[in-house]
Amino acid sequence: MSVEAAGSGDDYHAAYSTGAELGKGAFAVVKTATRLRDGKQFAVKVITKSIRSSGAEKQLLKTEIQALKRVLGHPKVVQFEEFYEDKNSVWIVMEHVPGVELFYLLEKFTFFPEAIGCRILCSIFNAVAHCHANKVLHRDLKVGVIHLDITFYGLQNNLICPFSLKI
C-alpha cells in the first residue's frame, strides 16, 4: 500500500482553512479544518517533523497512514481523507467526529441502562473487530479516544454539554 502525500504544506493551506484545536497529544495537535472548495468539515492532525525526525518515528507515521487507509469504509471507524507533507510538518486530514467522548459520559453518569451500555460496547467491539480483520491494532484504545453520537444511544435528553454538538 503506497503512502504518498496529496501535496505539500502550501497545497494543504490552499485546500483547507484550519480552525480551533480539538486536542493535543505528545507529538501532534488535532484541529478542525474546512475544505475550501465545498465547506466540508474535517479534523486535521498536525505533526511537526522535528519531533518525529528519527527513522523509527518516520516509520511509525507511515504505518499510521497505512493503517488509516486499511480500515476505510466502516461506519464506526474515523475515515482517512488524505495527507500533506513538507520539510517541517505533516497534515493528516480525517473525518471530523462530532459528539462526546466516552470518558465525559462515564464521568457525568454514574449509571447507564444496560441496553445503552450494550449498544456502546457492541459498537466498540464491532469497530475493533473490523480493524483486526484488516490487520490493524489500535495502539491507544481508551475511553478518551472513543467519540459517541449521543442521539444514537438515547442520551440526548439527559446530557448537558459545555459545548455545542453537531447532532
C-alpha positions as CSV (number, residue, x, y, z in Angstrom):
1,M,0.0,0.0,0.0
2,S,1.6,3.3,-1.0
3,V,2.0,6.2,1.3
4,E,2.2,9.3,-1.0
5,A,1.2,12.8,0.1
6,A,-1.5,14.6,-1.7
7,G,0.8,17.6,-1.8
8,S,2.9,20.0,0.2
9,G,2.2,22.2,3.1
10,D,1.4,25.0,0.6
11,D,-1.1,22.7,-1.1
12,Y,-2.7,21.9,2.3
13,H,-3.2,25.6,3.1
14,A,-4.5,26.2,-0.4
15,A,-7.1,23.4,0.0
16,Y,-8.1,23.8,3.7
17,S,-8.7,26.5,6.3
18,T,-7.5,25.4,9.8
19,G,-9.7,26.2,12.8
20,A,-9.9,25.5,16.5
21,E,-7.9,23.0,18.4
22,L,-9.7,19.8,19.2
23,G,-7.0,18.0,21.2
24,K,-3.3,17.7,21.8
25,G,-1.0,14.7,22.1
26,A,2.7,14.2,22.7
27,F,3.6,14.5,19.0
28,A,0.6,16.2,17.4
29,V,-2.2,18.7,17.6
30,V,-5.6,18.0,16.2
31,K,-7.6,20.9,14.8
32,T,-10.8,21.5,12.8
33,A,-10.3,22.0,9.1
34,T,-12.7,23.2,6.4
35,R,-12.2,22.2,2.8
36,L,-12.3,25.5,0.9
37,R,-13.9,24.1,-2.3
38,D,-17.0,22.8,-0.6
39,G,-17.0,23.9,3.0
40,K,-16.9,20.3,4.4
41,Q,-15.6,19.9,7.9
42,F,-12.7,17.6,8.8
43,A,-10.2,17.1,11.6
44,V,-6.6,17.6,10.8
45,K,-3.7,16.0,12.8
46,V,-0.7,18.3,12.5
47,I,2.6,16.7,13.3
48,T,5.8,18.7,13.5
49,K,8.6,16.8,11.8
50,S,11.3,18.0,14.2
51,I,9.7,15.9,16.9
52,R,9.3,12.9,14.6
53,S,12.7,13.0,13.0
54,S,14.2,9.6,13.7
55,G,13.9,6.8,11.2
56,A,11.8,4.8,13.7
57,E,9.4,7.7,14.1
58,K,9.1,8.2,10.4
59,Q,8.2,4.6,10.0
60,L,5.5,4.9,12.7
61,L,4.0,7.8,10.8
62,K,4.0,5.8,7.6
63,T,2.4,2.9,9.5
64,E,-0.3,5.1,10.9
65,I,-1.3,6.4,7.5
66,Q,-1.3,2.8,6.1
67,A,-3.5,1.7,9.0
68,L,-5.9,4.6,8.4
69,K,-6.2,3.5,4.7
70,R,-6.7,-0.1,5.6
71,V,-9.8,0.4,7.8
72,L,-11.7,2.8,5.4
73,G,-15.4,2.2,4.9
74,H,-16.5,1.2,8.4
75,P,-19.2,3.5,9.9
76,K,-17.7,3.3,13.4
77,V,-14.1,4.0,12.4
78,V,-12.8,7.5,11.7
79,Q,-12.2,7.8,8.0
80,F,-9.0,9.0,6.5
81,E,-9.2,11.6,3.7
82,E,-5.7,12.5,2.7
83,F,-2.4,13.8,3.9
84,Y,0.1,16.6,3.0
85,E,3.7,16.8,3.8
86,D,6.6,19.3,3.6
87,K,10.0,19.6,5.2
88,N,8.6,20.8,8.6
89,S,5.1,19.2,9.1
90,V,2.7,16.5,8.1
91,W,-1.1,17.2,8.0
92,I,-3.3,14.1,8.2
93,V,-6.9,15.0,7.2
94,M,-9.6,12.8,8.6
95,E,-13.3,12.7,9.2
96,H,-14.4,15.1,11.9
97,V,-16.4,13.2,14.5
98,P,-18.9,15.4,16.4
99,G,-20.2,14.2,19.6
100,V,-19.0,13.4,23.1
101,E,-16.0,11.4,24.4
102,L,-17.0,8.2,26.2
103,F,-14.8,9.5,29.0
104,Y,-17.0,12.5,29.5
105,L,-20.1,10.3,29.7
106,L,-18.6,8.0,32.2
107,E,-17.7,11.0,34.4
108,K,-21.2,12.5,34.0
109,F,-23.3,9.4,34.5
110,T,-22.9,7.0,37.5
111,F,-25.3,4.6,35.8
112,F,-26.0,3.5,32.3
113,P,-29.1,1.5,31.5
114,E,-28.0,-2.0,30.4
115,A,-29.4,-1.5,26.9
116,I,-27.4,1.6,26.3
117,G,-24.2,0.1,27.7
118,C,-24.8,-2.9,25.4
119,R,-25.1,-0.7,22.3
120,I,-22.0,1.2,23.2
121,L,-19.9,-1.9,23.8
122,C,-21.2,-3.6,20.7
123,S,-20.3,-0.6,18.6
124,I,-16.8,-0.6,20.1
125,F,-16.3,-4.3,19.6
126,N,-17.6,-4.1,16.1
127,A,-15.2,-1.3,15.2
128,V,-12.2,-3.1,16.8
129,A,-13.1,-6.4,15.1
130,H,-13.1,-4.5,11.7
131,C,-9.7,-3.2,12.5
132,H,-8.3,-6.6,13.5
133,A,-9.9,-8.2,10.4
134,N,-7.8,-5.7,8.4
135,K,-4.7,-6.5,10.4
136,V,-4.7,-3.1,12.2
137,L,-4.3,-2.9,16.0
138,H,-5.2,0.3,17.8
139,R,-2.2,1.3,19.9
140,D,-4.1,3.8,22.1
141,L,-7.6,2.5,22.6
142,K,-9.1,4.2,25.7
143,V,-12.3,6.0,26.7
144,G,-10.8,9.4,25.7
145,V,-10.5,8.5,22.0
146,I,-14.0,7.0,21.6
147,H,-16.5,9.6,20.4
148,L,-20.2,8.9,20.7
149,D,-23.2,10.3,18.8
150,I,-25.4,10.8,21.8
151,T,-28.6,10.7,19.7
152,F,-27.8,7.1,18.7
153,Y,-27.5,6.0,22.3
154,G,-30.6,7.8,23.5
155,L,-28.8,10.1,25.9
156,Q,-29.6,13.5,24.2
157,N,-32.3,14.3,26.8
158,N,-30.0,13.6,29.7
159,L,-26.9,15.4,28.7
160,I,-25.9,19.0,29.3
161,C,-22.7,19.8,27.5
162,P,-20.4,22.8,27.9
163,F,-20.1,23.0,24.2
164,S,-22.4,22.7,21.2
165,L,-22.9,19.4,19.5
166,K,-23.4,18.7,15.8
167,I,-26.1,16.1,16.0
